């Protein structure tokens, strides 16, 4: 992953850990990312995204609308799509849909949309 894809506060992990532990980005430098619970920084080549799941949507203050079968936060709508028995998370808007795989992608989307409003 490129450090330029991340912002301070994004939740990511490192690929070399036996037990994957999500952590928060605290410092970004060219090619280097320092995570909050680690003593030393990591190369951006070792940084991996945390897969988006329902527990992360709750942590990000989304609420589930069971009638419409979607997650909502302010004007942001996140849904699960099933295509050929594979599940995808998507952001739904009037402009269309965008696939979201990782927590940091959703965090960046929320940040951008709040800046626009």
MDTraj code that builds the backbone (N, CA, C; nanometers):
import mdtraj as md
import numpy as np

residues = "UNK UNK UNK UNK UNK UNK UNK UNK UNK UNK UNK UNK UNK UNK UNK UNK UNK UNK UNK UNK UNK UNK UNK UNK UNK UNK UNK UNK UNK UNK UNK UNK UNK UNK UNK UNK UNK UNK UNK UNK UNK UNK UNK UNK UNK UNK UNK UNK UNK UNK UNK UNK UNK UNK UNK UNK UNK UNK UNK UNK UNK UNK UNK UNK UNK UNK UNK UNK UNK UNK UNK UNK UNK UNK UNK UNK UNK UNK UNK UNK UNK UNK UNK UNK UNK UNK UNK UNK UNK UNK UNK UNK UNK UNK UNK UNK UNK UNK UNK UNK UNK UNK UNK UNK UNK UNK UNK UNK UNK UNK UNK UNK UNK UNK UNK UNK UNK".split()
xyz = np.array([
    [0.0853, -0.1176, 0.0000],
    [0.0000, 0.0000, 0.0000],
    [0.0894, 0.1233, 0.0000],
    [0.0500, 0.2265, -0.0708],
    [0.1269, 0.3508, -0.0725],
    [0.0850, 0.4370, 0.0464],
    [0.1841, 0.4990, 0.1097],
    [0.1561, 0.5885, 0.2215],
    [0.0637, 0.7012, 0.1771],
    [0.0687, 0.7394, 0.0506],
    [-0.0162, 0.8483, 0.0003],
    [-0.1642, 0.8114, -0.0018],
    [-0.1974, 0.6821, 0.0129],
    [-0.3368, 0.6374, 0.0188],
    [-0.3966, 0.6546, 0.1582],
    [-0.3118, 0.6901, 0.2547],
    [-0.3542, 0.6940, 0.3949],
    [-0.3549, 0.8349, 0.4499],
    [-0.4310, 0.8508, 0.5584],
    [-0.4335, 0.9748, 0.6359],
    [-0.4102, 0.9377, 0.7819],
    [-0.3666, 1.0352, 0.8607],
    [-0.3541, 1.0139, 1.0041],
    [-0.4919, 0.9784, 1.0587],
    [-0.4986, 0.8753, 1.1409],
    [-0.6249, 0.8286, 1.1971],
    [-0.6833, 0.7076, 1.1251],
    [-0.6323, 0.6781, 1.0034],
    [-0.6800, 0.5588, 0.9320],
    [-0.6455, 0.4327, 1.0097],
    [-0.7319, 0.3327, 0.9994],
    [-0.7095, 0.2036, 1.0635],
    [-0.6546, 0.1073, 0.9583],
    [-0.5360, 0.0533, 0.9859],
    [-0.4698, -0.0420, 0.8970],
    [-0.3984, -0.1468, 0.9820],
    [-0.3269, -0.2353, 0.9194],
    [-0.2477, -0.3354, 0.9905],
    [-0.1177, -0.3586, 0.9161],
    [-0.0384, -0.4519, 0.9661],
    [0.0854, -0.4887, 0.8981],
    [0.0777, -0.6353, 0.8568],
    [0.1389, -0.6660, 0.7444],
    [0.1240, -0.7983, 0.6837],
    [0.2021, -0.9072, 0.7553],
    [0.3030, -0.8730, 0.8320],
    [0.3921, -0.9753, 0.8886],
    [0.3477, -1.0283, 1.0245],
    [0.2408, -0.9775, 1.0812],
    [0.1964, -1.0242, 1.2127],
    [0.1235, -1.1574, 1.2022],
    [0.1561, -1.2465, 1.2939],
    [0.0889, -1.3767, 1.2983],
    [-0.0590, -1.3573, 1.3332],
    [-0.0877, -1.2786, 1.4373],
    [-0.2243, -1.2433, 1.4757],
    [-0.2493, -1.0997, 1.4319],
    [-0.3311, -1.0836, 1.3279],
    [-0.3564, -0.9508, 1.2701],
    [-0.4187, -0.8584, 1.3733],
    [-0.3583, -0.7424, 1.3944],
    [-0.4075, -0.6437, 1.4906],
    [-0.4278, -0.5101, 1.4197],
    [-0.5512, -0.4663, 1.4009],
    [-0.5739, -0.3342, 1.3426],
    [-0.5153, -0.2262, 1.4325],
    [-0.4660, -0.1213, 1.3727],
    [-0.4030, -0.0132, 1.4470],
    [-0.4275, 0.1177, 1.3734],
    [-0.4022, 0.2274, 1.4411],
    [-0.4309, 0.3598, 1.3867],
    [-0.3031, 0.4300, 1.3424],
    [-0.3068, 0.4897, 1.2237],
    [-0.1935, 0.5646, 1.1706],
    [-0.1751, 0.6921, 1.2529],
    [-0.0515, 0.7149, 1.3009],
    [-0.0244, 0.8369, 1.3758],
    [0.0748, 0.9286, 1.3048],
    [0.1616, 0.8745, 1.2196],
    [0.2577, 0.9559, 1.1451],
    [0.2739, 0.8986, 1.0052],
    [0.2736, 0.9865, 0.9066],
    [0.2990, 0.9479, 0.7681],
    [0.4210, 1.0234, 0.7175],
    [0.5116, 0.9520, 0.6562],
    [0.6259, 1.0119, 0.5886],
    [0.6347, 0.9436, 0.4533],
    [0.7094, 0.9993, 0.3604],
    [0.7216, 0.9311, 0.2305],
    [0.7733, 0.7881, 0.2473],
    [0.6901, 0.6907, 0.2114],
    [0.7285, 0.5502, 0.2181],
    [0.7255, 0.4883, 0.3562],
    [0.6884, 0.5650, 0.4591],
    [0.6929, 0.5160, 0.5970],
    [0.5617, 0.5494, 0.6681],
    [0.5120, 0.4530, 0.7451],
    [0.3897, 0.4728, 0.8234],
    [0.4188, 0.4292, 0.9664],
    [0.3831, 0.5134, 1.0630],
    [0.4006, 0.4763, 1.2036],
    [0.2619, 0.4551, 1.2638],
    [0.2432, 0.3379, 1.3234],
    [0.1153, 0.3032, 1.3837],
    [0.1220, 0.3234, 1.5343],
    [0.0091, 0.3539, 1.5954],
    [0.0048, 0.3995, 1.7341],
    [0.0571, 0.2998, 1.8363],
    [0.0362, 0.1714, 1.8167],
    [0.0746, 0.0729, 1.9178],
    [0.2097, 0.0084, 1.8891],
    [0.2840, 0.0647, 1.7975],
    [0.4126, 0.0056, 1.7611],
    [0.5262, 0.1014, 1.7930],
    [0.6357, 0.0424, 1.8369],
    [0.7508, 0.1235, 1.8755],
    [0.8234, 0.1823, 1.7554],
    [0.8274, 0.1057, 1.6453],
    [0.9026, 0.1489, 1.5278],
    [0.8100, 0.1645, 1.4080],
    [0.8439, 0.2551, 1.3164],
    [0.7617, 0.2712, 1.1950],
    [0.7794, 0.1526, 1.1010],
    [0.6862, 0.1401, 1.0062],
    [0.6901, 0.0330, 0.9066],
    [0.6997, 0.0929, 0.7675],
    [0.7585, 0.0164, 0.6774],
    [0.7582, 0.0536, 0.5371],
    [0.6140, 0.0475, 0.4874],
    [0.5788, 0.1355, 0.3956],
    [0.4425, 0.1302, 0.3425],
    [0.4164, 0.0001, 0.2669],
    [0.5208, -0.0735, 0.2303],
    [0.5031, -0.2039, 0.1647],
    [0.4459, -0.3080, 0.2607],
    [0.4634, -0.2868, 0.3925],
    [0.4145, -0.3824, 0.4922],
    [0.2737, -0.3507, 0.5419],
    [0.2191, -0.2370, 0.5018],
    [0.0877, -0.1935, 0.5489],
    [-0.0209, -0.2583, 0.4641],
    [-0.1229, -0.3127, 0.5321],
    [-0.2357, -0.3745, 0.4625],
    [-0.3663, -0.3172, 0.5175],
    [-0.4678, -0.3181, 0.4352],
    [-0.5985, -0.2690, 0.4763],
    [-0.6705, -0.3667, 0.5671],
    [-0.7561, -0.3120, 0.6518],
    [-0.8422, -0.3926, 0.7386],
    [-0.9737, -0.4125, 0.6640],
    [-1.0126, -0.5376, 0.6380],
    [-1.1369, -0.5614, 0.5632],
    [-1.2577, -0.4993, 0.6333],
    [-1.3440, -0.4361, 0.5550],
    [-1.4648, -0.3737, 0.6086],
    [-1.5658, -0.4806, 0.6480],
    [-1.6148, -0.4714, 0.7703],
    [-1.7180, -0.5625, 0.8214],
    [-1.8150, -0.4825, 0.9071],
    [-1.9251, -0.5458, 0.9464],
    [-2.0290, -0.4775, 1.0238],
    [-1.9747, -0.4148, 1.1519],
    [-1.8832, -0.4823, 1.2219],
    [-1.8315, -0.4267, 1.3473],
    [-1.7602, -0.2937, 1.3248],
    [-1.6935, -0.2788, 1.2100],
    [-1.6272, -0.1516, 1.1808],
    [-1.7294, -0.0428, 1.1470],
    [-1.8379, -0.0791, 1.0818],
    [-1.9419, 0.0199, 1.0549],
    [-2.0002, 0.0722, 1.1860],
    [-2.0207, -0.0157, 1.2829],
    [-2.0689, 0.0282, 1.4154],
    [-1.9681, 0.1203, 1.4829],
    [-1.8402, 0.0833, 1.4778],
    [-1.7349, 0.1653, 1.5393],
    [-1.7267, 0.3038, 1.4759],
    [-1.7620, 0.3120, 1.3477],
    [-1.7604, 0.4407, 1.2770],
    [-1.8935, 0.5142, 1.2889],
    [-1.9803, 0.4678, 1.3798],
    [-2.1089, 0.5305, 1.4119],
    [-2.2172, 0.5157, 1.3051],
    [-2.2039, 0.4180, 1.2175],
    [-2.3120, 0.3882, 1.1241],
    [-2.4219, 0.3143, 1.1994],
    [-2.5453, 0.3314, 1.1560],
    [-2.6563, 0.2555, 1.2138],
    [-2.7202, 0.1739, 1.1018],
    [-2.7688, 0.0575, 1.1397],
    [-2.8277, -0.0324, 1.0403],
    [-2.9762, -0.0053, 1.0262],
    [-3.0208, 0.0159, 0.9043],
    [-3.1615, 0.0341, 0.8724],
    [-3.2112, -0.0997, 0.8177],
    [-3.2791, -0.1761, 0.9033],
    [-3.3218, -0.3114, 0.8646],
    [-3.4321, -0.3095, 0.7586],
    [-3.5105, -0.2041, 0.7535],
    [-3.6170, -0.1957, 0.6534],
    [-3.5575, -0.1829, 0.5130],
    [-3.4544, -0.0996, 0.4995],
    [-3.3912, -0.0784, 0.3695],
    [-3.2660, -0.1654, 0.3502],
    [-3.2310, -0.2427, 0.4530],
    [-3.1155, -0.3325, 0.4483],
    [-2.9877, -0.2587, 0.4091],
    [-2.9571, -0.1521, 0.4850],
    [-2.8379, -0.0738, 0.4567],
    [-2.7876, -0.0068, 0.5841],
    [-2.6638, 0.0384, 0.5788],
    [-2.6005, 0.1111, 0.6890],
    [-2.5997, 0.2589, 0.6533],
    [-2.6270, 0.3454, 0.7525],
    [-2.6395, 0.4882, 0.7260],
    [-2.5619, 0.5708, 0.8273],
    [-2.5029, 0.6772, 0.7789],
    [-2.4378, 0.7781, 0.8622],
    [-2.4525, 0.9095, 0.7887],
    [-2.5263, 1.0027, 0.8511],
    [-2.5554, 1.1301, 0.7855],
    [-2.6133, 1.1013, 0.6473],
    [-2.5487, 1.1440, 0.5394],
    [-2.5994, 1.1180, 0.4037],
    [-2.5237, 1.0056, 0.3337],
    [-2.4511, 0.9258, 0.4103],
    [-2.3704, 0.8183, 0.3532],
    [-2.4453, 0.6864, 0.3679],
    [-2.4583, 0.6149, 0.2574],
    [-2.5286, 0.4864, 0.2566],
    [-2.4308, 0.3781, 0.2120],
    [-2.4178, 0.2753, 0.2955],
    [-2.3319, 0.1609, 0.2656],
    [-2.4200, 0.0361, 0.2605],
    [-2.4041, -0.0423, 0.1545],
    [-2.4841, -0.1641, 0.1378],
    [-2.3936, -0.2813, 0.1018],
    [-2.4471, -0.4003, 0.1262],
    [-2.3826, -0.5225, 0.0797],
    [-2.4473, -0.5630, -0.0508],
    [-2.3649, -0.5969, -0.1485],
    [-2.4140, -0.6529, -0.2737],
    [-2.3596, -0.7937, -0.2865],
    [-2.4422, -0.8845, -0.3326],
    [-2.3997, -1.0219, -0.3558],
    [-2.4018, -1.0477, -0.5055],
    [-2.2846, -1.0736, -0.5604],
    [-2.2727, -1.1018, -0.7031],
    [-2.2030, -1.2367, -0.7176],
    [-2.2735, -1.3318, -0.7749],
    [-2.2198, -1.4680, -0.7918],
    [-2.1672, -1.5226, -0.6595],
    [-2.2453, -1.5104, -0.5559],
    [-2.2169, -1.5593, -0.4205],
    [-2.0962, -1.4930, -0.3539],
    [-2.0500, -1.3802, -0.4081],
    [-1.9429, -1.3040, -0.3456],
    [-2.0031, -1.1751, -0.2916],
    [-1.9665, -1.1422, -0.1680],
    [-2.0205, -1.0229, -0.1031],
    [-1.9288, -0.9031, -0.1259],
    [-1.9887, -0.7901, -0.1626],
    [-1.9155, -0.6653, -0.1812],
    [-1.9824, -0.5555, -0.0988],
    [-1.9023, -0.4712, -0.0358],
    [-1.9546, -0.3501, 0.0276],
    [-1.9485, -0.2394, -0.0756],
    [-2.0544, -0.1590, -0.0830],
    [-2.0556, -0.0465, -0.1763],
    [-2.1119, 0.0775, -0.1085],
    [-2.0606, 0.1915, -0.1520],
    [-2.1168, 0.3203, -0.1149],
    [-2.2163, 0.3537, -0.2243],
    [-2.3386, 0.3859, -0.1839],
    [-2.4446, 0.4150, -0.2784],
    [-2.4759, 0.5635, -0.2738],
    [-2.4821, 0.6256, -0.3915],
    [-2.5185, 0.7670, -0.3998],
    [-2.5992, 0.7903, -0.5266],
    [-2.6437, 0.9126, -0.5460],
    [-2.7183, 0.9459, -0.6680],
    [-2.6305, 0.9293, -0.7917],
    [-2.4989, 0.9424, -0.7731],
    [-2.4056, 0.9313, -0.8855],
    [-2.3790, 0.7870, -0.9249],
    [-2.4133, 0.6927, -0.8399],
    [-2.3887, 0.5519, -0.8687],
    [-2.3383, 0.4799, -0.7451],
    [-2.2613, 0.3736, -0.7667],
    [-2.2063, 0.2990, -0.6540],
    [-2.0551, 0.2869, -0.6686],
    [-1.9880, 0.2732, -0.5539],
    [-1.8432, 0.2572, -0.5518],
    [-1.8100, 0.1453, -0.4542],
    [-1.7310, 0.0507, -0.4970],
    [-1.6909, -0.0615, -0.4128],
    [-1.5938, -0.0134, -0.3046],
    [-1.6152, -0.0617, -0.1817],
    [-1.5273, -0.0296, -0.0694],
    [-1.4833, -0.1610, -0.0062],
    [-1.3528, -0.1839, -0.0033],
    [-1.3005, -0.3087, 0.0518],
    [-1.2477, -0.2937, 0.1940],
    [-1.1927, -0.1776, 0.2258],
    [-1.1185, -0.1622, 0.3505],
    [-1.1687, -0.0452, 0.4351],
    [-1.1445, -0.0555, 0.5651],
    [-1.1869, 0.0471, 0.6609],
    [-1.1277, 0.1830, 0.6242],
    [-0.9993, 0.1880, 0.5895],
    [-0.9376, 0.3180, 0.5603],
    [-1.0007, 0.3836, 0.4373],
    [-1.0496, 0.3047, 0.3415],
    [-1.1176, 0.3628, 0.2259],
    [-1.2463, 0.4320, 0.2686],
    [-1.3212, 0.3694, 0.3581],
    [-1.4441, 0.4303, 0.4088],
    [-1.4119, 0.5532, 0.4938],
    [-1.3080, 0.5448, 0.5761],
    [-1.2685, 0.6604, 0.6565],
    [-1.2334, 0.7789, 0.5668],
    [-1.1609, 0.7540, 0.4588],
    [-1.1239, 0.8617, 0.3673],
    [-1.2457, 0.9184, 0.2958],
    [-1.3396, 0.8322, 0.2588],
    [-1.4635, 0.8776, 0.1953],
    [-1.5426, 0.9673, 0.2904],
    [-1.5559, 0.9262, 0.4149],
    [-1.6274, 1.0068, 0.5154],
    [-1.5595, 1.1424, 0.5305],
    [-1.4278, 1.1428, 0.5379],
    [-1.3529, 1.2672, 0.5536],
    [-1.3770, 1.3612, 0.4353],
    [-1.3697, 1.3078, 0.3147],
    [-1.3906, 1.3901, 0.1952],
    [-1.5320, 1.4461, 0.1903],
    [-1.6311, 1.3626, 0.2166],
    [-1.7700, 1.4085, 0.2104],
    [-1.7998, 1.5128, 0.3178],
    [-1.7382, 1.5024, 0.4338],
    [-1.7586, 1.6041, 0.5375],
    [-1.6927, 1.7350, 0.5009],
    [-1.5838, 1.7313, 0.4254],
    [-1.5180, 1.8529, 0.3807],
    [-1.6022, 1.9272, 0.2770],
    [-1.6745, 1.8501, 0.1938],
    [-1.7582, 1.9094, 0.0895],
    [-1.8800, 1.9779, 0.1499],
    [-1.9363, 1.9154, 0.2531],
    [-2.0574, 1.9712, 0.3146],
    [-2.0191, 2.0775, 0.4071],
])
top = md.Topology()
chain = top.add_chain()
for i, resn in enumerate(residues, 1):
    res = top.add_residue(resn, chain, resSeq=i)
    for name in ("N", "CA", "C"):
        top.add_atom(name, md.element.get_by_symbol(name[0]), res)
traj = md.Trajectory(xyz[None], top)
